[in-house]
């Protein structure tokens, strides 16, 4: 505006260029500022319109208001904005008509025709692309105003309008019926037909925010090994792309009404890794048994949530989980708790008693700040920098691997700032260490191996990208649902390459180099295996790390005192307890350096069994035994209901009246009666007793009892 008022063409051109680049940059980064500008009525369209109005003002200040170029510019921008409405309508219509009621993976939907998606270049950030087509007109008008050659201005105007019209014409073919997704009823029917053919028996039901994908991902390998026919049901479309590679069928059903109408009649066990509101949409189904399995085993209050009462059973890793519920007294009955171990922990390697490398590696894995300001939520705020600083200044050198929780900073700006400072501390320390003579010599001798590892990483990542790209680049959810079918050979290669990638990653830099690890790879358990000790907080990370048998420390951020802290938190009874000053960190380092100084080794072994259950039978065997037992209970319940409904039908001669009467009160009961009625089925009490006896026999068959 200032350049237009002066007026100064080159000043205006430079300012306009800055605003174009700034807008592009903010959208590329997904900046929160973009949303805030929209909230204060300075959204994308308004910003472009203001720039064009300033150009009109510039022409007026240059005394060109009576020239044909001026009127042509006004007409151009009016026409250009007139084209925004049909463009927006077309892109919105295509997106809506390309959106299926479900998103699937490893589900064969050949019964419905799903055409290819429009090229991603047409729909991705389409409004921004359309608005940027004004650049030829703006540039041409500025050049014409400077040189006096109006032809250049007209050429720019014509090019802008031509490109806008061509963009519209490019979208039109994708509105045709043949390019759109199948109708909703057809898709849902195809899914139901697939469900009837597949007949799933065990479901992992997952819902949550975009940051919570890890809660479902941690159960994928277990679901792939569970007995029966597993199925994963999700509720948020945004979580599907974050789902790790799996051969288990996945159905994402965003609408509750669609979910409640799916044919899940063969499902007998439904597993829930999180307590969320949308659980109610499937908890209402009585023909299956519902189990809370959680997404970690810890002493946090979330591990004894009163909401857990709604489930038929709660599965915990070991005896500690059972005792937590007893102490919390939140209404979960002891007989409804089953100890199944932690199948996810199999990749964790047991400690050999000596550091893996010439200097020990300490993993600092704090949890996030939580939803309130309780100082005991995380060590990051009060102790994080002290922990890192004392490790960096340790008498004998150590390497730090820092892996913050994925939620860190989403609620607390202070936690976000501390996280940034710790990362900066480690970068600085790594640079300083790289300049020290000892490490320079080590780096020189390891350079060839690191270069080879980096080349191997690049090769593996390229191949993984090829394996992941099962279809065209830019395909939408509908197209992905069509092409994302299980391929055992591809899955086996992916698993092998992931293991090779992890090995190459740790070899791609020195065993003395500090590192911050974020993102999905390497996984937390890979960091466990690479480290010799860990510092963390009250979270499932501590319980999981105990499986390694390595020394660990936990921070008493709330200042309860060591004895009270241990009394309240089972998982820290074999830990070095740190205050917020972290001055006790030397005890942890001593335990790593000298097995004789490791006074808590026996306590860790005892605590491992208490928290995670016995080593035999394996966790997967315990998990499958629990699935079998609960399946038997569900079958017994369904037979009992069918028997009662059958007896009721025999007692009343008018079968049609009985059916209509029951149906008026409970349509699900009629469906159950039609589908599962068995005149030879045992009465309900006998069936329940039979299932309970079978469950008890199954669960106690082995060296140790799972109770």
C-alpha positions, 0 to 999 in steps of 0.5 A, a space after each residue: 500500500 505504501 508503494 502504491 501511495 508514493 507511487 513507486 513501481 519497483 518498490 511495489 513489485 518487490 513488496 508484491 513478490 515478498 507477499 507472494 513468497 510469504 504466502 507460499 511459504 506459510 502454506 508449505 509449512 502448514 503454518 498456524 498463522 494461515 488459520 489465524 489470518 482466516 479467523 480475522 477475515 484476512 483469509 487467502 482470497 482476501 489477501 490476493 484481492 487486497 494485493 490486486 486492489 493495491 495494484 489498481 491504486 498504484 495505477 490511479 496514483 500513476 495517473 493511468 486511471 483514464 487509460 485502457 490499461 486501467 479498465 482492462 486491469 479492473 475487468 480482468 480481476 473482476 472476471 478472475 474472481 468470477 471464475 473462483 466460484 465455479 472453480 471452488 464448486 467443482 473442486 468441492 464437488 469432486 472431493 465430496 463425490 470421491 469420498 467413500 463412506 469407508 477407507 480400507 486397507 487389505 479389503 477386496 472391494 472388487 464388487 464396486 468400481 472405484 475409478 482412478 482419482 484426479 491428478 493430485 496437481 488439480 486438487 491439492 491446495 487447489 484454491 491457492 493454485 487458482 489464486 496464484 494464476 493472477 501472477 501473469 496479469 500482475 507482472 504484465 500490468 506492472 511492466 506495462 505501467 513502467 515501460 508504457 507498452 500496454 501490449 505486455 499488460 494485455 498479454 499478462 491479463 489474457 494469460 491469467 484468464 486463459 490459465 484460469 479457464 483451462 484450470 476449470 476445463 481440466 476439472 470438468 471431466 472428473 465430475 462425470 459419473 464414471 469418474 466419481 466414487 460409487 454410491 454410499 449404499 453400494 460401497 457399504 453393501 460391498 463391505 458387508 459382503 466382504 465381512 460375510 465372506 471373511 467372517 472376522 472374529 477379533 477386532 481392534 477398535 481404534 479412535 483418536 487424534 492425529 497425534 495418537 496413531 502410535 497407540 494403534 500402531 503398537 498393536 499391529 504386530 500382535 493383531 497379525 499373530 492373534 488367533 482367529 480372523 483379525 480386523 482393525 476398525 478405525 474412525 478417523 480418516 486422518 489416522 489411516 495414512 499414519 497406520 504402519 504396514 500391516 497385513 491385517 484388514 483395516 476398515 475406517 468408518 467415520 460415520 457412527 451410523 455406518 459403523 452401527 449398520 456393518 455386519 459384525 455378527 461373527 466378531 466375538 472379541 473387540 479390543 480397545 487400546 484407548 478410552 475415547 467417546 466413539 467407543 460407545 458406537 461399538 460397545 453397544 453390540 452385545 454379541 461380542 465381548 469388549 476388552 480394554 487393552 490400553 496402549 501401555 502399562 504404567 502407574 499413571 491415573 489413565 491406567 485405572 480410568 473409571 471408564 474401564 468399568 464399561 468393558 467385559 474384561 480389562 487385560 493387563 500385562 502382569 499382577 501390578 495392573 490387577 493390584 492398581 485397579 484394586 487400590 484405585 477402587 474404580 469399580 473394575 472387578 478382580 474377576 474381570 481382569 486378565 493378565 496377558 503380558 505385553 506381546 509387543 516387548 518381544 523385540 526388546 533384547 535382554 541386557 548382557 551386563 556390559 555397555 554395548 559400545 566403548 562408552 555407555 549410551 543413556 536414553 532420555 525418553 520423557 513423557 509429555 506434559 499431560 492435560 493439566 499442570 501437575 508437575 509430576 506429569 513429566 520431568 521435561 519442565 523442571 528437570 529435563 535440562 538438568 538431566 541432560 546437562 549432568 549427563 554431558 558433564 559426567 566424569 566419564 563420557 557418555 552418549 545421549 539419545 534423546 527421544 521426546 514423546 510425540 505429544 510434547 508441546 501440543 498443550 504447553 508452550 513451555 514444554 515445547 520451548 524446553 524440548 527445543 532447548 534440549 535439542 539445541 544443547 545436544 547439537 552444540 555438545 555434538 559439535 564440540 565433541 566432534 572437534 575434540 582430538 579423541 573423537 576426531 580420530 574415531 571419526 576418521 577411522 569410522 568414516 568409511 563405514 559410516 559412508 557405506 551405512 548412509 548409502 545403504 540407508 538411501 538404498 533401503 529407503 528408496 526400496 521402501 518407498 517403491 514398496 509403499 507406492 502400490 498405486 499412482 502418486 497422488 491417489 485419494 482415499 478411494 483409490 487407495 482403498 481399491 489398490 491397498 491389498 495384502 501382499 505377503 511377499 511385499 510385507 515380508 520384504 518390508 519387514 526385512 528392510 525395516 530391520 536392515 534400515 534400523 541396523 544401518 541407521 545406528 551405523 551411519 553415525 558414531 557410537 559417541 555422537 549425541 542424537 535426537 530421535 523423532 518420528 516413527 523410525 527408529 522405534 522406541 524399542 530400537 532405542 532401548 536396544 541401542 542404549 545401556 540405561 534410560 532416564 524417563 518418567 512415570 509412563 509405560 515407557 518405564 514398564 517396557 524398558 524393565 523388560 530389558 533388565 537394564 538400569 534406569 532412572 525415574 524423576 520425582 518431578 513432583 518432589 514427593 521424596 524417594 520413599 513416597 515416590 516408590 510407594 505410589 509408583 510400582 515401576 520405580 521400585 527398582 529405579 534410581 530416583 532423581 530429584 529435579 536437580 538430577 544430582 543422583 544421576 551418577 548412581 545410574 552411570 555407576 551401575 552401567 559402568 560396573 556390575 558390582 555397583 548395580 545394587 538394583 539388579 535383583 530388584 529389577 528382575 523381580 519387578 519385571 515379573 510383577 509388572 510384565 508377567 512371567 516369561 513362560 508361557 510367552 506373552 503371545 501365548 497368554 494373549 491368544 489364550 485370553 482371546 480363546 477364553 473370551 470367545 467361548 464366553 461370547 459364544 455361550 452368551 449368544 447361545 443362551 440368548 438364542 435359547 431364551 428367545 427360542 423358548 419364548 417363541 414356542 410358548 406363544 402359538 402366534 409366531 408372527 405376533 411374537 416376532 413383531 412384538 420382540 422386534 418392536 422392542 429390540 431389532 437386534 434380538 430378532 436378528 440374533 434369534 434368526 441367526 443363532 437359534 439352536 433348539 439343542 443349545 444348553 440353557 443360559 446358566 449352564 452355557 455360562 458355567 461351561 464357558 467359565 470352566 473352559 476359560 479357567 482351564 485354558 488360562 491356567 494350563 501351563 507353568 504359571 497361572 494367568 489370573 
